[in-house]
Amino acid sequence: MPSRKFADGEVVRGRWPGSSLYYEVEILSYDSRSQLYTVKYKDGTELELKESDIKPLTSFRQRKSGSTSSSPSRRRGSRSRSRSRSPGRLLKGSRRSASASHQVDIKEARKEILEVKLTPLVLKPFGNSISRYNGEPEQRERNDIPRRDARAQGDARAQADAPAQADAPAQANTRAQMVSFSSQEKFPLSQESSYLSTQYSLRPRREEIKLKELDSKEDRIVTKGPTSLRTFEAAGPQPKKLEFGGVPGRHQNRLREGRQGVFLIMLGLPAFLFLLLLLCKQREPSLLNFPPPLPALYELWETRVFGVYLLWFFLQALFYLLPVGKVVEGTPLTDGRRLKYRLNGFYAFILTSALIGASVFWDVELCYVYSHFLQFALAATVFSVVLSVYLYARALKAPQDDLSPASSGNAIYDFFIGRELNPRIGTFDLKYFCELRPGLIGWVVINLVMLLAEMKVQGRAVPSLAMILVNSFQLFYVVDALWNEEALLTTMDIIHDGFGFMLAFGDLVWVPFGYSLQAFYLVHHPNELSWPVASLIIALKLCGYVIFRCANSQKNAFRKNPTDPKLAHLKTIHTSTGKNLLVSGWWGFVRHPNYLGDLIMALAWSLPCGFSHILPYFYVIYFTMLLVHREARDEQQCKKKYGVAWEKYCRRVPYRIFPYIY
């Protein structure tokens, strides 16, 4: 088998397919079977080239301009410029008619371009072109528009490293996207294309002036006949694909659909949560009697409850500001900065546990939270809305580098998804604080309150086995999250989504009041478990936790230090972004194994409630829908970010958690 000539990472020049132009490329990989090199152009396009289409940089020499030419005729003091043949010089006997014959050739070529008879076909851009990196749109320069005379000028510039060469692959892709037409059709060429065709021309100035006159005549051509021409602006930014109801539909409707989708979510989620809580309070909840009796609005609001919630929020903020715990750096931002985060969530949990223990010892009525559960949920909802308004208002003055990659420029959508990526008051990171502190720790406190309420309502001396399992499982989950707090810094919530209503409501309302639904249900709907059944549920929980924690630990360790000797046994695929994709270990078994473990644990949380009603299994149903959506987001972003490397990864790891859903 022949040995390869070029190594991975080597910078060479590769021939653009269908032309004689060579551009600077980077070698990414080599396939020994097909004997093809995967190369990456400067614009991000990845192609496979033969070895014969690749040449080292040393085989190209920079041509010198006229004033610094080292031509032998100049050194001899001759009046003649040069006697050597160049691509633009004609034979000696035909120099007098050079200009005239050149103009005739140009006119014939233009006529052939304008009146060419084409067979119907679909022109597609190269699928490996990466148009976005880390969520930021690729900036196009003026010379991104295709040049009409590239073939005529290419041979004279192929070895000269002209400024426009780096963007030629993008120009070829743009050319493929600009027109779709039927046979025998004339169409005008743009003025900017004409400008670019002469920008690096080797012709005399007089010929360039005549070419401009010819362009002005061509621009006045009017298309006749029944055929139609559809043109698209290549230089304009493409509309963002908006999520949560904004992805489907045509481009011009995506922004409107995204606005409608998030507006319905912002209205529907709080209402749906309150309906679930009202159903759980009923002795005999039934979907046939939906919706349940609704309380009056004045019964849901108590100023004292809102004050207690504010006290809880600012108490956790005080714990966050304590100078304990190590300080680490987050992932690099678009401008290269790394924000610093203090990891003291576990210490905040210990202090909170001490306060709750002291409250129980001093006979503080913690069941007040249970008897005013709906009021606390409303207080948290109002606070999350006020916080979202503040976040959006301050984000309007945020610099461009601080904005979230998910923001769109639309007020309603950005209010929901979050406009600013990392809103901070000094060193106080609002998004990072809300992710783990008030909601997650509050979830554990609410579960404890429900355990005490079960004993009080049902007259028990000890809590039921089902309530103990639910509390233990979810307590273990929260403690694990706080102990591995640093892993949060590599999640999509931190590095991609802004801080808006979605995360504010999710962290402060949905998590503590929605995830505690099993414990709230068991207060009025006891379920007696036998120890054999409980043992099976515990085994299922441990199985899910092992998958979840091992997969996340492996991913976080690899992201933190890919060269760690402990990870040397893992196989990877190199990408054009410089990062590697894991294709062995837990991540070689199935895509997103951490989601699989999370889903198994969610099922274990609901099983202690029995099968008398579907309400306790709402979390499993909701979490499945959430993971389907999140996995779809991950797949789309990785495909756009990694290009060919992601396609290779999908072939190496074909199994998905939800293979038939999307």
N, C-alpha and C positions, 0 to 999 in steps of 0.2 A: 504494500500500500504506500503510495507516494507521501512524503512528509510535507507538512504545511510550511509555507514560506513566511507568513506573517503571524505574529503573536497577538494574543488578546491584549487590548488596550493600546496597541500601536497606532499611531496617527499616520495615515498614508493618503493617497489620492485614488478615488474610485470613479469609474466612468458612469455617468448617468445613463440609464437604459434608454436606447433609441437615439442617442446622440454621441458626438465625439468629445463631449466636454468632461473634464475630470475635476472633481471637487474634493476638498479635504474631508476625510471621514475617519472614524475611529472603529477599529476592529473590536467587535463584541464577542463573537464566538466563531467556531469552525465546525462544520458537520463533515465527519470523515466519510460518511456514506455517499452523500451527494457531492462532496468536495466543494461546498459552497461556503463563503464567508458571510456572516451576518454583520453588516456595517451600519453605522449611525452617522447621518449627515448633520451639519451644524444646526439645521432647523428642527431636528428631532426625528426626521424620517428614518426608518429602519428598513433596509432592503438586503436581499441575498445576492451576492455577486460572485462570478467566477474568478479564479485566481488571475486569469489573463486580463480581467478588467480592472485590476488593482496594480498600482505602481508606487514604488517608494517615493518619498518627497525629494530625495537626492536626484531623481531622474528629471526633475523640473527645475529650470533655472529662471530667475527673474529677468525679464527683458528690461533694458535700460531705455530711458527716453532719449529724444533727439539730441538734446544739448550735451548729454553725457555719453553719447554713443562712442563705442570703441571701434567703429568701422575702420578698416585699413585705409579706405579712401580719404577719410577725415584726417587720419594721422599723416598722410602724405601731402595734405594741403590741397587736395583736388577739389574743384568746384562741384564735381558730381557727388551726390549724397551717398550712394552706395551702389556697387555693382552686384551685390548678392541678391538672389531671388528671395522674395518674401511672399507670404500668402496673398497680400494685396497688390503685388507688382505684376504687371503684364509683361509679355515678351517684348523684346526690343523692337520688332517690326510692327507692332500694333499699338505703340504708345500714343500716337496722335489721336486715335479714335477710342482711347481708353475711357474717357469720360462719357462719350456718347454711347458706346456699347454697354458700359456699366449701367447707364440709365435705362437702356432698353431691357437689359436683364432684370432690373428691379421692377420695371413696369409689368413685364411678363410674369414675374413671380407674384407681384401684388394681384394681378388679374387672376392668376391661378388660385390664389388664396381666397379671393372674393367669390369666385364663380365655381369652386370645386364641387363636383357631384359626389355626395356622400351617401353611403348606405345607412339605414337607420341602425343605431347602436346606442348603448347606454355608456356614457363616460363616467367612471367612478374614480374617486381619489384613492390613493394607496391606503389600505386599511391599517397599516402599521404606523401612520403618521400620528405623533402625539401632539395634540393641540393644546393641552393643559398640563401644568406641572404643579403639584401641591395646591390645586384649587385656583391658581392664578392664570388668567387668560394670557396666551402668548401674544406679545406685542408685534405688530406687523410694521415694517418700514415701507418707504415709498417704492423701493425696488422689489416688493413682493408681487407686483403685477407682471404677468408674463411678457416677455420681449418677443416681438414678431421676427426680428432679424437675428435671433440667437444662432441659428444654423450658419448664416452667412458670416457672422463675426466669431463664431465659436472656435474655429481652428486657429485664428490669430490670437485668441486670448486663453486658450486651454491651458497654456503653461505659464501664464503671467500672474496668477493669483489676484485677479481684479476684485475690487470691493464688492461687486454684485454676485460673485460666485457662490458665496455662502448661502444665499437664499434661493438658488436655482431649483432645488428639489421642491421647495414650497411653491415656486412659481409654476412648476409642472403640475402639481396637485391643484393649484388654483385654476389653471387653464382647464383642467378636466371638469371643474365644477361650474364654470362660467356659462356655458351654452349647451342647449339641447335643441336640435332642430331637425327638419326633414330635408329631403333631397332637393338639389338645385336651388339654393337659396343664397341671396346676397345679403351681406350685413356690414355695417360700418365698424371700423376699428377706432378705439378710443384715442383721445389726444394724449393721454398719459402713456399709453402704450407706444405711441409715436415718439414721445419724448424719450422714453427708455430705449427705444430702438437705436437712437442716435447718441445716447449719452456717452457711450464708450466706443463710438464708431471710429474706424481707421480711415474713413473717406476724407477727401478735402472738404473745406468749409463750404465751397460753392455747391457741391453735390448735396450737402446736408440741407442747405436752403431750398434747393429744388425738391428734395424729398419732403420737406415740410409743406411746400406748395401742393405736392401730390397728395399728401395726407389730408389737406383741407378740402381737396376735391372729393376724396373718398368719403369724408365725413358727411358730404351732402347727398350721398346715395340714398335713395328711398326704396325700401323693399316693396315689391309689387307681387300680386298673386295671392292665392288662397293660403299659402303656407304661412306659418307663424313662427316667431322667434321669441324665446323666453330668456332674458338675461338676469343675472343675479349679481349683486354687489359683492365683490370678493374682498374688498378692503374693510368693509364694515364689520363690526363685532357680531358674532352669532348670538341669538338669544339664549339665555341660560335655561337649562332644564330645571324647572321648579318642581319640588317634591310636594308630597301631601296634597295631591290633587292637581298639581301643576305640570306633571310630566306628560300625560296623554294629550293628543290633539295637535293641531297645526301650530307652527311657530308663533303666528300672530295672536293665537288664543292662549298660549301657555301662561303668560303673565296674568291674564284675567282668570284663568282656571286656578292658578296657584293662589290668587287672592281669594277666590271663592272657597277653595278647599280649606285653607288655614282659618278663614273666618268661621266656617261651620265647625271646625275642630275647637276653636276657642269658645264658641257658644255651647257645643254639644258635650265636651268632656266634663265640665263642672256639673251640668245638669244630670248627666249619666251617673256620675259618682254619687250624687245625693240620692238618686233613685235606688241605687244599690244599697246604700246605708239604710234607707227607709224600709226596704224589703227585709234586710237582716233583722230589724227591730220587731217585725211582725212575728207572732207566734206560729202562724201557718202561712209562710210566704208562698205565693202562687203566681206564676206568670199569666194565668187566666184573669187574675184581678189586677193586671197592670194597667195604668200606674197605681201605686199605692196612695192612700189618702195623704194629701200634701198639707203640711202645717202652714200657718200664716207666716208672712215674712217677718213680722215683728217678733215672732217666737224664735226665729233663727238668729237674731242679732242681740248680743249682750255686750255692752261696753266693757264690763268687767272681764269677760272671756277674752276680748280682743287685747286688753291690757296684760292678761296672763300670757297670751301668745307672744306679745312684744317682749315681755320679760324673758321668756324662754329663748327667743331669737337673739337678743342682745347678750344674754348670758353665754350662749355658745360663741358669739363673736368675741367676747372677752377671753374665753378659753383659747380661741384661735390666735389671739395676740400675745399669749404667754410665750416668753423666750425659752421654750423648751423644745426638744426635738431637733433633728438635723435639718439643714437647709440644702436642697438639691436644685439642679437646673432642669427646666423643661426642654421640650424639643425645640429646635431652631425655628424662629419665625421667618417671615418672608424677607425681612431686612437683615437676617443673620443673628439677631439678638436672641438670648436665652433668658427667659424670666426665672426668677428664683422663687421657690416654694418651701415653706416650713412644714415639715411632717410631724404634726403633733396631734393628729386625730385620735390616736389610741389613748393619749394622755387626757384629752378632753372627755373621752368615754369613761375613763376611770374616775375623773372628778365628778362627772354627772352621776355615775353609779353610787359614789359616796354620798352625794346630796340626796338621791332617791332613797338610799338605805337609811339615812338620818331622818328623812320624812316619815318612813314607815315606823321607825323606832319611836318617833315623837307623836305618833298617831295622827299624822296629817291626812286629811280625807282625800286620798288620791282618786277615789271613785267619782269625785267631782268631774273628772275628765270624761268618764263614761256617761254620766247623766247629762252632760252638756256636749256630747260628742259632735252632733250636727252643728252646734254653735262654734265649736273649735274649727271644724272643717270650713265653715263660712268665713271665719276670721282669717284663716290661712289663705283662703282664696282671694279675699279682698287685699291682703298684704301682698300676695304675688302679683296681682294686677297693678297695684301702686308701684311696686318695684319694677315691673316691666315698663311702665310709663317713664319712670326715671331713667332706666337703662337706655331706652330709645332716645329720649331727649338729650342725654349726654353724648350719645353716639353720633348725633348730628354734627357735633364739633370735633369728633375724633379724626385724626389724620388718616390718610388712605392706607398706610401700612398697618394700622391697628384694626382695620375692618375684617370681618369674617369672610372666608372664601365662599360661604353659603349665602351671603347677602346678595340681594338682587337689585336694589335701588327703589323697589316699590315699598311704600310706607307700611301697608298692611302685612305683606309677607315678611318684611324685615322686623316688624314689631313681634311677629310670632317666632321666627327662626333666630333672631338676634342679629343686630347690625355690627356691634363691636365684639371682637373675638375674646379679649381678655380685659374687661372693664375693671379698673383698680382705683381705689382711693388711697393714695400713697402706696404702701406695700400690701394693703389689704385687697386680696383678689376676691371679688364678689362671686364669680362663677365657681371657682375652686372651693370656696367656703361653703356655698349652698349645696354642692354636689354630695358632701359626706356628713356635714355637721347637723344642721337643724332637723332635716328630714329623716336621715338614716338613723341617727341616735334617737330621734323622736319616735320612730317606728318601734324600737325596742321598748321605750317607756310606755307607749300605748298598749303593746302586747302585755306588759306587766300589769297595767291597769285592768285589762280585760280578764286576766287571770284572777285578780282580786275581786273583780265584779262577779265572775262566775261563782266563786266561793260564797259571796254575799247573796246573790240572787237565788242560787240553787241550794243554799244552806249546807254547803260542804265544809268539812273540816280541812280537807286537802283538795287541791285542784284535780281535775280528771286527767287520766293518762293522755287523752287526745290533746288537751290544752297544754300539758307539759311538753309533748312532742312538738307541737306547733311553736311554742315559745323557744324551746331548745334549738330547733332547726334554724329558725330565723335569727335568733341571738348569735348562733355560731356563724351564720352568713355575714352579719354585720361586723362582728369582731374580726373575721377574716379580711373583710374589705378595709377596715381601719388599720389592721396590722400590715397589710400590703398596700398602703396608701399611695406609694410611689407609682404603682401600676396604673393609677388613674391618669397620670400625665401623658400616657400614650394612647388614650382612648379617643374616639371620634368626637365625643362631647367637648373635650379640651382642645384638640388640635384643629378641628374643622368647624363645628357649629358655634355660632355666636351665643351670647347670653340674652335671651329674650323670653317671651311668654312660655315657649315650649319647655325650656329647662327650669324656669322659675316656678311654673305651676307643677311641673313634674317632680321637682326636688322637694318643694315645700308642701304640696298638697297631695299629689297622686301617690307618692311613695308612702308617707306615714299613714294616710287615711285609706288608701286603696289596698296596699299590701298587707295591712292588718285585718283584712276582711275575714280570714279564717278564724282568728281569735274572736272577733266581734260576733261572728255567726255562732260560735260555740257557747256564748253566754246564755242564749235563749234556746239553743238546739243541741243539747248534750248528746254525745255519742260514746258509748262504752266500748273500749278496745280490749282485746285479749293480748297477752304478752307474745304469743307466737305471731299474731298479725303485726303487732308493734315491732317485733324483731325484723320482719320482712321489710317494713317501711323504713326502719333505720338502715338496713343494708342497702336499700335503693338510694337513700339519701347519701350514704358514704360513697357509693359508686359514682353518683353524679358529681360529688364534691371532688373526688380524685381526678376525674376527667377535667373538670372546670379549673381546678387550681394548677394541676401539672401543665395543662396546655397554656394557661396564661403565664405561668412562671417561665416556661420555655420561650414564649414569644417575647416577654419583657427582658429576659436576660440576653436574648439575641439582639434585640434592638439597642440595648444599652451598650453591649460590647460584643460585636460579631466575631472578634478574634479571640474570645475567651477559650482557653484550651479545653475547658469542660464541654464546649460545644463543637469541638473539632470533628466529632463523628457524624454531625448532621450534614446532609447534602443540601445544596442550594442551587438556585438559578440566578445568574447575574442579570441585572436589568440596566437599561440605558440611563437610569437616574443615578447609578452608582450604588444602589442598594441591592440586597440579595433577597430572594424568596425561599423560605424553608419548604423542602419537599420530602422531608423525612421526619422521624419522631412522631409526635402527636399530630403535627401539621401535614404529615404525609399520609396519615390514615384517612382523614376526611377534612374538607374545608371547614374552617371555623369550628374546631372541636370544642372550644370553650362554650359556644352556644349550645352544643349538645349536652354538655354537663349541666349548664344552667337550666335547661329545660327539664332534665331528669330531676333536679332538685326541686323545681317548681311543682312537679307532680307529687313528690314526697311531702310537700307542705300541705297539700289539699287532701291526701288520702286519709289522715286521721279524722276528718270531718264526716266520713262515711259517704253513702251514695243516696241518701234520702232526698237531696236537692242539688241542683246544678250551681247554686250560688257560690259555694266554697271553691268550685272549679273555674270560677270566672278568671282568676289570676292565670291559670294554665292556658286558658283560651286566649286571653289578652296577650300573654307573653309569647305564645306561638305566633300571633299576628305581628307582634313587635319584631321578633327575630326574623320572620320572613321579610319584612320591610327592610330591616337593617342589613340582612345578608344581601338583598338586592342592591342596596346602596353601596355596599362594599364591592360587589362584583362590578358594578358600573364604574366606580371610581378607580378601581385597580386596573380594569381594562383600558381606561383612558390614560392612566398614569404610566403603566408599564408596557403597553403595546404588545409586541411580539413575545416578550418574556412572559406575560400573563397567559397568552395562548399556550405556550409550552407548559406553564404551571398547570393549566387546566387539563392538559393531556396527561401529565404525570399524576395529578390528584383529581381524578374524574368524579369522585363521590362527594355529594352535597347532602346537607341535612334535610333540605326540602327540595328534592330533585324535580318534582312534578308540579310545583305550585307556581313558579314564575319562569 
